[in-house]
Amino acid sequence: MRFQAPRGTHDILPSESHRWQRLETVFRDLSELYGYREIRTPAFEDYDLFARSSGETSEVVNKQMYDFRDKGDRHIALKPEGTAPAIRAYLEHGLGGQGAVTRLWYLTPFWRYERPALGRFRQAHQFGLELIGSPSPEADAEIIEMTVEFYRRIGIGGLRVLLNSIGRAETRARYREALLAHAASFLSTTDAETRERAEKNPLRMLDSKDPAMRAALDGAPKVTAYLEESSQQNFDRLQKLLDRAGVHYTLAPEIVRGLDYYTDTVFEVQSDDLGANNSLCGGGRYDNLVQELGGPATPAVGVGIGVERALIVMEAAGATIDAPRLCVYVVAATESARGQVAEVARELRIAGCSAVTDLDGRNLKAQLKQADRLAARYALLIGDDEMASGTVTVRDLATGEQQSVARADLVEALK
């Protein structure tokens, strides 16, 4: 029986892993420039962590989460997103100190049971930023600016932020009544489960992909008309900060995000260069989550960036990443040279030059074919004559030109 990767998962092959490595390097370097430190959390957590953070009524918890009972009858879930585990670790290990601002970044796999499609997998990967401890709009602006800068650095242009504020408890209470009143006639014709979910969290209706639901909400009041004074002031301040940073944004009252823990600022990033399928990522502020998970009231803001999605839009935008190339294949032209071939390869690797040698006793012609197959830049030939003269024959595999180089000068010659 031949096995295949489970549906909705994919292997990252050697021919494409360099693209992943490039994105990881860009994200890590950018995060460290802003003072963020890496955190790594387990693949699975207690089910209740996500039920409390994402919300019992959320589609993530109700339909998409992989959860099971382990052998100790504990209810476990594979993590469907990265924020809740990061906050759990923040609290468990006291990362906040005495009111200090904590900046975290991560790269993590996550799991959601949904219909596989282009850019949507059942196991996918996410970059994340979490800025914990600051209530200031400056924190929101920092996260948004970093997100836009990441996409710029990987070659995606036409960037625009869709920006909204969903306020806090008072806003939710007033807007809840207005939204339910607007959708009342539609909800009266739907099934009991849909009505129950809408009544528990009416903002979820704005996130619905159901065409009938979207049509019913056409002309609905905007959440920004119900903002508390402090939320409105912070939202106004954030817009000024983004203007100053040169970040292009559009006010988008329909953006609410799909998880219960968001408060005030929510955003998505799009690229105008990508046509209709132009959404890149999203994030926002979640000032209630730390307290919801058992900590003190602590403001926080973050973003989750899908890695697979970033790679797809890079390709659509024509941004390429060249594969790393093998520097040299060290060829044993005679059987007696094999010991010295191994020594030369070892010296080159120490000097930072990638080097491969034949492991299976192939003849000279077969070794040169292997060097071509591996797309090495140079073949280094060592035989009896080279050993006697203390030299190495360096052949450029693109042009066929070759020259004799003293072994002591080899590293410098290759540079």
C-alpha positions in Angstrom: 0.0 0.0 0.0 1.3 3.5 -0.9 0.5 6.2 1.6 -0.3 9.8 0.7 -0.4 13.0 2.8 -3.8 13.3 4.5 -6.3 15.4 2.6 -5.8 19.1 3.4 -2.1 18.7 4.2 0.9 19.1 2.0 4.6 18.2 2.0 7.1 21.0 1.7 9.6 19.6 -0.8 13.3 20.5 -1.2 12.4 22.3 -4.4 10.3 24.8 -2.5 11.6 24.8 1.1 14.0 27.7 0.2 10.9 29.9 -0.3 9.7 29.1 3.2 13.1 29.7 4.6 13.3 33.1 3.0 10.0 34.2 4.4 10.9 33.0 7.8 14.2 34.9 7.7 12.4 38.1 6.6 9.8 37.8 9.3 12.3 37.0 12.0 14.7 39.8 11.1 11.8 42.3 10.9 10.4 41.2 14.3 13.8 41.5 16.0 14.3 45.0 14.6 11.2 46.0 16.6 12.3 44.2 19.7 10.0 41.1 19.4 11.2 37.8 20.9 10.2 34.4 19.6 7.9 32.1 21.5 7.0 28.5 20.6 3.9 26.8 22.0 2.7 23.2 21.8 0.7 21.8 18.9 -2.2 21.0 21.2 -3.8 22.6 24.2 -6.8 22.2 26.5 -10.1 22.4 24.5 -11.4 25.0 26.9 -8.6 27.4 26.0 -10.0 27.9 22.5 -13.7 27.6 23.6 -13.1 30.6 25.9 -10.9 32.6 23.7 -12.5 32.1 20.3 -16.1 31.8 21.6 -18.4 28.8 21.9 -20.5 30.2 19.0 -17.6 30.7 16.6 -17.3 28.7 13.5 -13.7 27.8 14.5 -14.9 26.0 17.7 -18.2 24.7 16.3 -17.1 23.3 13.0 -13.4 23.6 12.3 -11.4 22.6 15.4 -9.7 19.2 15.6 -10.5 18.0 19.2 -10.4 14.6 20.9 -10.2 12.9 24.3 -6.7 11.6 25.1 -5.9 8.5 27.1 -6.3 10.4 30.3 -9.8 11.5 29.2 -8.6 15.1 28.9 -10.4 17.1 26.2 -7.6 18.2 23.9 -7.6 20.4 20.7 -5.0 20.9 18.0 -4.5 24.7 18.0 -6.6 26.4 15.3 -4.8 29.8 15.8 -1.7 31.1 17.6 -2.9 34.0 19.8 -4.6 32.0 22.6 -1.6 29.6 23.2 0.8 32.6 23.2 -1.4 34.4 25.9 -1.7 31.1 27.9 2.2 30.9 27.9 2.5 34.6 28.7 0.3 34.1 31.9 1.7 30.7 32.9 5.3 31.9 32.8 4.8 35.5 34.1 6.3 37.1 30.9 4.6 40.4 31.6 6.7 41.2 34.7 5.6 44.3 36.6 3.4 46.0 33.9 6.1 45.8 31.2 5.1 45.7 27.6 5.8 42.3 26.1 6.5 41.8 22.4 6.3 38.2 21.0 6.6 36.7 17.6 6.0 33.1 16.4 5.8 30.7 13.5 3.4 27.9 14.1 1.4 25.2 12.3 -2.3 25.3 13.0 -5.2 23.0 12.2 -8.8 23.6 11.0 -11.2 21.1 9.5 -12.5 22.9 6.4 -12.9 22.2 2.7 -9.4 22.3 1.1 -8.9 24.9 -1.6 -6.2 27.1 -3.0 -4.4 28.6 -0.1 -6.6 26.9 2.5 -5.4 23.7 4.1 -6.4 21.6 7.1 -2.8 22.0 8.4 -1.4 25.4 7.6 1.2 27.7 9.0 1.0 31.2 10.5 3.4 34.0 11.5 2.2 35.9 14.5 2.9 39.1 16.4 1.5 39.8 19.8 2.1 43.2 21.6 0.9 42.8 25.2 0.6 45.5 27.9 -0.1 48.7 26.0 -3.6 50.3 25.5 -2.2 53.0 23.2 -3.2 53.4 19.6 0.6 53.6 19.0 0.7 49.8 19.7 -2.0 49.2 17.1 -0.1 51.3 14.6 3.1 49.4 15.3 1.5 46.0 14.5 -0.1 47.3 11.3 3.0 49.0 10.1 5.1 45.9 10.7 2.5 43.8 8.8 2.6 46.0 5.8 6.4 46.2 5.9 6.7 42.4 5.9 4.7 42.2 2.7 6.7 44.9 1.2 9.9 43.1 2.0 8.8 39.9 0.3 7.8 41.8 -2.9 4.1 42.3 -2.6 2.9 45.8 -3.6 -0.3 47.7 -3.8 -0.9 47.3 -0.1 -3.9 48.7 1.6 -5.3 48.2 5.1 -9.0 47.7 5.7 -9.6 49.4 9.1 -12.4 49.3 11.6 -13.2 49.7 15.2 -15.8 47.4 16.9 -15.6 49.2 20.2 -16.2 47.7 23.6 -19.0 46.4 25.9 -21.2 49.5 25.6 -20.7 49.6 21.8 -21.5 45.8 21.5 -24.7 46.2 23.6 -26.1 49.1 21.6 -25.0 47.7 18.2 -26.4 44.3 19.1 -29.9 45.6 19.4 -29.6 47.6 16.2 -28.2 44.8 14.1 -30.8 42.2 15.4 -33.6 44.7 14.7 -32.3 45.2 11.1 -32.1 41.4 10.5 -35.2 40.4 12.4 -37.3 39.5 9.4 -34.6 37.4 7.9 -33.8 35.6 11.1 -37.5 34.7 11.6 -37.3 32.6 8.5 -34.0 30.8 9.3 -33.4 27.6 11.4 -33.1 27.7 15.2 -29.3 27.1 15.2 -28.7 30.2 13.0 -31.0 32.4 15.1 -29.3 31.2 18.3 -25.9 32.0 17.1 -27.0 35.4 15.8 -28.6 36.3 19.2 -25.5 35.2 21.1 -23.1 37.3 18.9 -24.8 39.4 16.2 -21.4 40.6 14.9 -20.9 37.1 13.5 -23.6 37.8 11.0 -21.3 40.4 9.4 -18.6 37.7 9.0 -21.0 35.3 7.3 -20.3 33.9 3.8 -24.0 33.0 3.3 -25.3 35.0 0.4 -28.8 35.2 1.9 -27.4 36.5 5.2 -25.2 39.1 3.4 -28.2 40.2 1.4 -30.3 40.6 4.6 -27.6 42.8 6.1 -27.4 45.1 3.1 -28.0 48.7 4.5 -27.4 47.6 8.1 -26.2 50.3 10.5 -22.4 50.6 10.9 -20.8 49.7 14.2 -18.7 52.9 14.1 -21.9 54.9 14.7 -22.2 53.3 18.2 -18.6 53.7 19.4 -17.9 54.9 23.0 -16.1 58.2 23.2 -12.8 56.6 24.2 -12.9 54.1 21.4 -13.7 56.8 18.9 -10.7 58.9 20.2 -8.4 55.9 19.9 -9.6 55.2 16.4 -9.1 58.8 15.3 -5.6 58.7 16.8 -4.7 55.5 15.0 -5.7 56.9 11.7 -3.4 59.9 12.2 -0.5 57.6 13.1 -1.0 55.5 10.0 -1.1 58.6 7.9 2.2 59.7 9.4 3.7 56.3 8.7 2.6 56.4 5.1 0.3 53.3 5.5 -2.6 53.4 3.0 -5.9 52.4 4.6 -9.6 52.4 3.9 -12.3 52.6 6.6 -14.3 49.4 6.4 -17.2 49.0 8.9 -17.9 45.5 7.6 -14.6 44.2 8.9 -15.2 42.5 12.3 -12.9 39.4 12.3 -14.2 36.0 13.2 -13.1 35.5 16.8 -14.9 36.7 20.0 -11.8 38.1 21.7 -11.4 41.2 19.5 -12.1 44.7 20.9 -11.7 48.2 19.3 -9.3 48.0 16.4 -9.7 45.3 13.8 -8.0 45.2 10.4 -7.3 43.2 7.3 -4.5 43.8 4.7 -5.1 43.5 1.0 -3.1 44.0 -2.2 -4.7 45.9 -5.0 -2.3 44.1 -7.4 -4.0 40.8 -6.9 -7.4 41.3 -8.4 -10.5 39.9 -6.7 -8.7 37.4 -4.4 -6.7 40.1 -2.8 -6.9 39.4 1.0 -3.6 38.8 2.7 -4.2 38.6 6.5 -5.9 40.2 9.5 -5.6 41.1 13.2 -6.6 43.5 15.8 -6.9 44.4 19.5 -8.0 42.0 22.1 -8.0 43.8 25.5 -10.2 41.3 27.3 -8.4 38.0 26.4 -5.8 38.0 29.1 -8.4 38.5 31.8 -10.7 35.9 30.1 -7.9 33.4 30.4 -7.4 34.0 34.1 -4.9 37.0 34.2 -5.3 40.6 35.2 -6.9 43.1 32.9 -4.2 43.6 30.2 -4.5 45.3 26.8 -3.0 43.6 23.8 -3.0 43.7 20.0 -1.7 41.3 17.4 -1.8 39.8 13.9 -1.8 36.4 12.3 -0.2 36.0 8.8 -0.8 32.9 6.8 2.5 31.6 5.3 0.9 29.5 2.5 -1.2 32.5 1.5 1.9 34.8 1.5 3.7 32.3 -0.8 0.7 32.2 -3.2 0.3 35.9 -3.5 4.1 36.3 -3.9 3.9 34.1 -7.0 0.9 36.0 -8.3 2.7 39.3 -7.8 5.8 37.9 -9.7 8.1 38.0 -6.7 10.6 35.2 -7.0 13.1 33.6 -4.6 16.0 31.8 -6.2 16.9 28.4 -4.8 20.3 28.1 -3.1 22.9 26.6 -5.4 25.5 24.0 -4.5 28.9 25.7 -4.7 31.2 22.7 -5.6 31.2 19.0 -6.3 34.6 17.6 -5.4 35.5 14.9 -7.9 38.0 12.0 -7.3 39.6 11.7 -10.7 41.5 8.6 -9.4 40.7 6.1 -6.7 43.8 7.1 -4.7 42.5 10.7 -4.5 39.4 9.9 -2.5 41.0 10.6 0.9 42.2 14.0 -0.2 38.8 14.8 -1.8 37.2 14.3 1.6 39.7 16.6 3.2 39.2 19.3 0.6 35.4 19.1 1.0 35.8 19.4 4.8 38.0 22.5 4.5 35.5 24.1 2.1 32.5 23.5 4.4 34.4 25.0 7.4 35.1 28.1 5.2 31.3 28.3 4.5 31.3 26.8 0.9 28.8 24.0 0.3 30.5 20.9 -1.0 29.4 17.4 -2.0 31.5 14.3 -2.8 30.8 10.9 -4.3 29.9 8.3 -1.7 29.5 5.2 -4.0 32.8 4.8 -5.9 31.5 6.2 -9.2 34.0 6.8 -12.0 35.1 10.3 -13.2 32.4 10.6 -15.9 29.6 9.5 -13.5 30.8 12.0 -10.9 30.7 14.9 -13.4 27.2 13.9 -14.5 26.2 13.9 -10.8 27.7 17.4 -10.4 25.6 18.6 -13.4 22.5 17.0 -12.0 23.0 18.8 -8.7 23.5 22.1 -10.5 26.8 22.7 -8.8 28.6 25.9 -9.9 32.1 24.2 -10.0 33.6 20.8 -10.2 36.9 20.4 -8.3 38.9 17.6 -9.8 41.6 16.0 -7.8 43.7 13.1 -9.2 47.3 11.9 -9.0 48.8 14.9 -10.8 46.9 17.4 -8.5 48.0 15.5 -5.4 51.6 15.6 -6.6 51.6 19.3 -7.3 49.4 20.4 -4.4 46.8 21.8 -6.7 43.1 21.4 -7.5 41.6 21.7 -11.0 38.6 24.0 -10.9 36.0 23.6 -13.7 33.2 26.1 -14.2 30.3 23.8 -15.1 28.4 26.6 -16.9 31.2 27.5 -19.4 33.5 24.4 -19.2 36.5 26.6 -18.5 39.0 25.3 -16.0 42.1 26.4 -14.2 44.6 25.0 -11.8 44.6 26.5 -8.3 47.0 25.9 -5.5 45.1 24.0 -2.7 46.2 26.7 -0.2 44.6 29.4 -2.4 41.4 27.4 -3.1 39.0 29.1 -0.7 40.0 32.6 -1.8 39.8 31.6 -5.5 36.3 30.3 -5.1 35.3 33.6 -3.3 
